[in-house]
Amino acid sequence: MMPTNQYVEIRNGGYYVAGTRIGLDVVVYDFRAGRSAEAIFEAYPSIGSLAKVYGAITFVLEHPKEIETYLEEQDRLYEEFKSQHPLTPDMIERFERAKRERSLKEA
């Protein structure tokens, strides 16, 4: 398990930007997609401050192997959840639409 700091905390087995409901994976994926800290903060103002975004990014950069392991585990858990809880066709369409819209924003 990774350490935490003032910008990142563990809750319910997941990593979050401290004091928020924003998962650390959201910050990781946005940062890896080329979004600046400012753009991430603009997209998720509930993070609270630009300094917290930079703190979370610094945490990610300081723990690359642990972050990769965490993301792989999150993906595995998601796939396991999907296999145990099949989505209705309507839900699948909504998720796919959201993914397409997100990838368009990142382009």
TAJO-V123315 format. One record per residue. RES is the residue in one letter. SS is DSSP state (helix for helix, strand for strand, loop for the rest). PSI is psi in radians with two decimals (NA if undefined). Layout:
res=<RES;RES>
ss=<SS;SS>
psi=<PSI;PSI>
This chain:
res=<M;M;P;T;N;Q;Y;V;E;I;R;N;G;G;Y;Y;V;A;G;T;R;I;G;L;D;V;V;V;Y;D;F;R;A;G;R;S;A;E;A;I;F;E;A;Y;P;S;I;G;S;L;A;K;V;Y;G;A;I;T;F;V;L;E;H;P;K;E;I;E;T;Y;L;E;E;Q;D;R;L;Y;E;E;F;K;S;Q;H;P;L;T;P;D;M;I;E;R;F;E;R;A;K;R;E;R;S;L;K;E;A>
ss=<loop;loop;loop;loop;strand;loop;loop;strand;strand;strand;strand;loop;loop;strand;strand;strand;strand;loop;loop;loop;loop;loop;strand;helix;helix;helix;helix;helix;helix;helix;helix;helix;loop;loop;loop;loop;helix;helix;helix;helix;helix;helix;helix;loop;helix;helix;helix;loop;loop;helix;helix;helix;helix;helix;helix;helix;helix;helix;helix;helix;helix;helix;loop;helix;helix;helix;helix;helix;helix;helix;helix;helix;helix;helix;helix;helix;helix;helix;helix;helix;helix;helix;helix;helix;loop;loop;loop;loop;helix;helix;helix;helix;helix;helix;helix;helix;helix;helix;helix;helix;helix;helix;helix;helix;helix;helix;loop>
psi=<2.45;2.71;3.04;3.06;-2.93;-0.22;-0.27;2.35;2.80;2.28;2.37;0.64;0.08;2.81;2.37;2.69;2.24;2.30;0.21;3.07;0.22;2.03;2.52;-0.55;-0.59;-0.81;-0.77;-0.90;-0.71;-0.74;-0.76;-0.44;0.00;0.10;2.45;2.86;-0.68;-0.75;-0.65;-0.77;-0.69;-0.67;-0.52;1.20;-0.33;-0.16;-0.59;-0.63;2.68;-0.61;-0.65;-0.62;-0.85;-0.68;-0.74;-0.73;-0.74;-0.76;-0.79;-0.79;-0.51;-0.25;0.98;-0.77;-0.76;-0.69;-0.78;-0.76;-0.76;-0.81;-0.70;-0.71;-0.69;-0.75;-0.75;-0.79;-0.66;-0.78;-0.70;-0.77;-0.79;-0.70;-0.51;-0.34;1.33;2.42;2.59;2.73;-0.65;-0.75;-0.73;-0.77;-0.72;-0.74;-0.76;-0.72;-0.76;-0.71;-0.75;-0.78;-0.68;-0.75;-0.54;-0.67;-0.62;-0.33;NA>
